[in-house]
Amino acid sequence: MEVLYLLIPLSVFLALVIALVFVFAIRSGQFDDLEGPAYRVLADEDEVDDTQSSAENSNSQRVQP
């Protein structure tokens, strides 16, 4: 029973710390855009340099002896 004198204040303190971290995360913008990163993963943003791709195409068309 005496352990409750330690556990109850410790649990209240831990709950306050968790609440403060959550409020800080909300105010810093952690939860502003939840869907954007998921769409950015799926978006194809690979840009091919035209000079490099034309050089690769000319090399691949050569016949090796």
N, C-alpha and C positions, 0 to 999 in steps of 0.2 A: 504494500500500500504506500510505503514511503517513496517508492520509485516514481509514483505519479507526480510528486512535487518536482521532479526533474523532467519527466517526459512531457507534461502539459505545457510548461513554458518553452521547452525546446521545440515542440511541434508548432506552437503559435509563432515563434521566431522564424522557423523554417517556412511557414506559410506566408509570412510577411515578406521574406526574402524572395520567394518565388513570385509573389504578386508584384513586387517592385521590378524584378527582371522582366516580367511580362509587360508591364506598363512601359518600361524603357524600350522594349522591342517594338511595341506598337508606335510609340512616339518617334522612333528613329526610322520608321518606314519599312520594317521587315515584312509586313503583311499587306503592303499596298497593291502589289500586282502578283497574284498567285498563279495566273494562267500564262503570263508572258513568257517565263522561262521554258515552259512546256512546249509552246509553239516555236520558240527560238531553236530548240533542239531539232525539231522537224523541218525547219526552213533550210533550204539548200542555198548556202551563201558562198559556195566555192566559185571564185572568179578565175577564169582561165586566161592567161596572158596570150593574146593573139599571135605574137611573134614566136613565143615558145611552142604553141600548139602547131603552127605552120611548119616550124623546123622539125618537130617530131614527126609530122605527117610526111615530110619529104624524106626523112631518114628511113621511115618504115616502108616507103615505096621503092627504095633501092633494092636491087637484087644482090644478094651476097654470093660471091664466087665460090 
